[in-house]
């Protein structure tokens, strides 16, 4: 890997992030109402107090001045304070980032361990009953609403059979790893389910294309064992296109688990995003959206780097 290429890619992210921040700030600024509207119906907050809060937050200043103050604070690590809780935005993000990384990481590994073998098996057994079954399951998974599946699993495993907890990250008074794992099973399976359906289809298509290549037929004609042909010659090349899809989806899993975290009351970034959106907590919303954008750019870079590692013929200059 060329170091200068990596440096250029990192530098090229800066104007992209600046443009994204400008768009996001403009969208929030054009949204109807202000962050202080949540206090408008609160009789304990006087109009004078509201005016003081408006001045303290800089909402009386023009939009471009507000953006300048925000971007300067964001670059220097001063992300402001949550309007909803009064805590520093950095503290809010750090407190919720760990649970999201844990949930996203487990579901990512689970999806990868299931989707790749399913795609390979489906490609090797093309047009067979196994292929049709896996294809039917994949399309069922793609078309099935996540919130409906989550509610069904909660009904079965938590209400009917009482095997797993329905919400939260831990039981009060029980901070053991086993308790955490029991709380993690349902949301991780739900979050991985949609990825398994899509990734298995990508893996099947890539594997079918590679198996039809001349070098695979040549390897078979030379009498190499079937397993060696598949795993040494076909699978590695078939994984290369998958890397881009998986890497880009990883950012979505980590930063976009809004529905899953909300349904299972998982204290992560997705749940914080919903709470901040309902409370018009613009400082927290801006920070979360910028983190999501940064995660997407980094995952795109990792995809390119991994693509070159998987296929030595690719060189970045």
N, C-alpha and C positions, 0 to 999 in steps of 0.2 A: 504494500500500500504506500502510495506516494504521500509523504507528509505534507508537501505543499498543497496537494489536492484536498487533504483533510482540512488544512488551515483555510483554504479558499471557501470550502463548504460552510465552515463555522462562521466565517466573516459574512458570507452571503445571507446567513440567517438574520443578521441584525436589521437590514432594511425590511425584510419580510415581517419580522416581529413588530417593527415600528409601524408598518402599514396596517398590520392586523390590529394593533392597539388603537390606532386612529379610527379604524372602522368600528371596533367594538365600543369605544368611548362615544362615537357619534350616534350609534344605535341606541345606547342607553340614554344619552342626552335627549334624543328625539322621542323617547318613550313618554307617553302621557303621565303627568303627575311628577312628584318629586319624592325622594327618599323619606321626607318628613311627613308624607301623607298618612303613614301608619300611626302617627300620633295625633292626627287631626280630630279623631273622635274620642280621644282620651281626655276626660274632664280634669284629670289631675295635672295635665300639661297646659299651662297658660299660653296665650298668644305671645306674651313677652318672651317666655322661655323658648317657644318655637322660633321666634325671630333671632334669638341669641344662637340657637343651634344652627340656623341657616347661615348666619354670619361666620360661625366657627367652622362650618364645613366648606365655606367658600362658595356656597350656592348663589350668592348675590353677584358673583363675578361672571364676565362673559365666558362662553364655552371654551374658547381657545386658551384663555388664561387658566381655567380649571384643568384643561388637558395638560398644559405645560407643567403645572404644579404636580399633577398626578404622575406624569412620566418621569419627572425629576425625582420624585419620591420613590417610584418603583425601581429606578436604576440604582438608587443609593440604599435600597433596602428598607426605606420608610414607607410601608404600604398603608399607613393610616390605621384607623380604628373602625371596628364594625359598628354600624349604626344600630344594629339590633341588640347586640350584647355589650357593646362598649369595650370589648377586648381588642388588643392589637390584631390586625388581620393576619400577620405572620403566625401568631400563636393559634388562631383559629385554623389556619391551613395545616400547620404542623400537627395539631391534635387529630385532624381527620385524615391526613395523608397516610399515616401508618396503617390503619384498618383497610383503606382502599388498596394500598400496595399489597397487603396480605391477601385480601380477597381476589384482587386481579391476578396476582402471581399464581395462586393455587388454581384458579379457574383456567388460566392460560396453559399451565402445565397439563392439567386434566384434558383440556380440549386438544392439545397437541398430541398427547399419548393415545387418544382415542381416534382422532380424525385421520392421522397419517396411516395407521394400519388399516382402517376402514377403506380409505381411498385406494390403497395398494391392493387389498383383497378384491375390491370391486373391479379394479382394472384387470387383475389377473383372471378373474372369473367373469369376464365380460359376457353379457347376454345370457347369463345363467340365473337360476333362482336366487342365488346369493346376491348377485349384482342388482337384480330387481328389488330385492328386499332392502338392501342398503340404500338404493336410490329412493325408494318409497319413504324410508325413514328420514332421509336427508331433506326431501321436499316437505315432508310433514313438519320437520323441525324448522325449516325456513319460514313456512307459512303460519306456524302456530304463534299466537301472541305470547310474549314473555310474561306479561302480568297474569294472564289466564293460567298458564302452566304453573307459575309460582303459587297462585292461590289454590290450585288443585293439589299440589304437593304439600302445601301447608295443611290443607283439609285432611289429606290421607295420613301423612307422617306425624303431624302434630296433634290434630284433633281426634281422628278416628283411632289410630294405633298408638299414639302417645310415645313415639320412639325418639323424636327429635324436637328441640325447641323451635318455636315458630318465629321468634324475633329476637333482636339484640345480639350482643357479642359475647356476653357471659352471664352466668346466673349470679344473683346477688349473694355474696358470701362464699362463692366458689370461683377462684381465679386459676384453676388448674388448666394445664394444657389440654387434657381430655375434654373438659367442659368447653374450651374454646373450639376444639375440633368438632364437637357435636353442633355447636352453633354455626360452624362454617360450612357444614356439608350441604345443606339446602341452597343457600345463596350461591355457593361456588358451582354447584351442579347446574343451577338455572343460568348463571352467567356463561358457563362453558357450553351449554346446550346449543345456543344459536351459532356459536363459532364452530362447533363440531359439524353441524349440518352444512355450513358453507365451505369450510376447509376440506371436508371429505370429498366434496364435488370438485374443488380445484385440484386436489391430489389425484383423483381418478382421471380427470382430463389430461393432466400433465403426464401421468404414468402411461396412459394409453398412447399418447403421442410419442413418448420415448420408446416404448416397446415396439413401435412400428418403424423405428429408425434402422438403417442398414447395418450399423455397427452392432446392434443387438442381435439382428438376424445372423450376422457373421459369427458372433460369439457362440450362438446356439449351433451353427453349422460346424464349428470346430469341436463340438462335443462337450462344451463346458456344462457342468451341472446347472440345473434350472435355478437353484438358489443363488449360486454364484453370479449367474447372468443378471438376475433381478437385483440383488443387493449390492453387487460391486459395480455393475455397468449401467443399470437402468435407474435405480433408486436415487443415486446421488444427483444425476442430471435432472431427474424429475422434481427433486426438492428445490432446485434453484428458483423456478417461478413461484413456488410456494412461499419462499422467504419474504418476498415483497408483500404478499397478501398478509402473511402472519405478522410481520413487523408493523405494518400499518394498523392492523386490527388490535395490536397490543396497546397502542395508545388509546384506542376506543374502549378497550376493556377496562383500563386503569382509570381513565377520566370520564367515561361515559356510562358508568354503572348506576345511572340515576334511578331507573325504575326498580332494579333489583334491591339497591340499598334502601330505597324508600319503603318497599313492601316488607322487607325483613328488618326494618329499623336498624340497619347496619350503620354505625357512626362514622361513615366515610365521606369522601369528597362529594359523591353524588347526592347524598342526603343533605349535606351542607348547602349544595347548590340550590336544591328545591326550597329549603328554608330561607336562604338568602333572597331567592327570587320572590317568594311570597311576601317577604318583609322589605322588598326593594332595598336590600342592603348592597348598594352599588359598589362600595370599596371591596367587599368580599367577592362580589360577582366578577368584577374586573380582574382581580387576582386569580380566581379560578379559571376564567376563560383564557387568560394569558398563559397559565400553567398548562392548560389543555393544548393550546396552540404550540407551545414550546415542546411538549411531549410528542406532538404529531411531527414536528420538524426533526426532532432527534430520532424518532423511530424511523423516519424516512431515510435519514443518514445511515442509521444502523443497517437498514435493509440493503442499501447500496454496498456497504462494507461487507456484509455477510454474503451478498450476491457474488462479490469478487472472490471471497474465500471458498465458496461452494464450486465456483467454476473458474479454474486457474487461467482460462483463456481470456477472461475479462481483465483489462488493465485500465485504471483511472489515471489520467495525467493532469 
